Amino acid sequence: MRLLLDENLPKRLKQDFPAHEVFTVRDKQWNGIKNGELLKLMVADGFHALLTFDKNLQYQQNFSKYTITVFVLTARISTYEVLTGLSAKVEKHLNSGRMTAGPIIISQ
């Protein structure tokens, strides 16, 4: 699967998903692009999922227009040491074969 890490996540999180093709927003040179436009770029570039720490994204977008799953990582802080604890839950969804468009909340 092709995954994109939003700019609000530590880039080290890429290493938690070795079975997938993982990029950061910076890797794609999409820094500063608003969420709606980012989702359009992701669809056009063949991405399957976005991982983000932006809890408001799920309320700001009409996901019926996109085929992207958005994993909203919820934790007290957005450090790698904390968020790596959520990676197994994300991986479980990725491997389930039941990816749906729209937000999936992943919390501790």
CORSUL-V976615 format. One record per backbone hydrogen bond with DSSP energy under -1.0 kcal/mol. NH is the residue of the N-H (numbers start at 1). CO is the residue of the C=O. E is the energy in kcal/mol with one decimal. If there is no record, write none. Layout:
# CORSUL-V976615
NH,CO,E
NH,CO,E
This chain:
# CORSUL-V976615
3,21,-2.7
4,49,-2.1
5,23,-2.8
6,51,-2.9
9,6,-1.7
13,10,-1.9
14,11,-1.9
15,12,-1.5
16,13,-1.5
17,14,-1.8
20,17,-1.7
21,1,-2.4
23,3,-2.4
25,5,-1.7
28,24,-1.6
29,26,-1.3
30,25,-2.7
33,30,-1.7
38,34,-2.6
39,35,-2.5
40,36,-1.7
41,37,-2.4
42,38,-2.4
43,39,-2.2
44,40,-2.3
45,41,-1.8
46,43,-1.4
47,42,-2.7
48,2,-2.8
49,2,-1.5
50,69,-2.5
51,4,-2.9
52,71,-2.7
55,53,-1.1
59,56,-1.8
60,56,-1.1
61,57,-1.1
65,62,-1.6
66,63,-1.3
69,48,-2.2
70,102,-2.7
71,50,-3.3
72,104,-2.4
73,52,-3.2
74,106,-3.1
83,79,-2.9
84,80,-2.6
85,82,-1.2
86,83,-2.2
90,86,-1.8
91,87,-2.8
92,88,-1.9
93,89,-1.5
94,90,-2.5
95,91,-2.2
102,68,-2.7
104,70,-2.9
106,72,-2.7
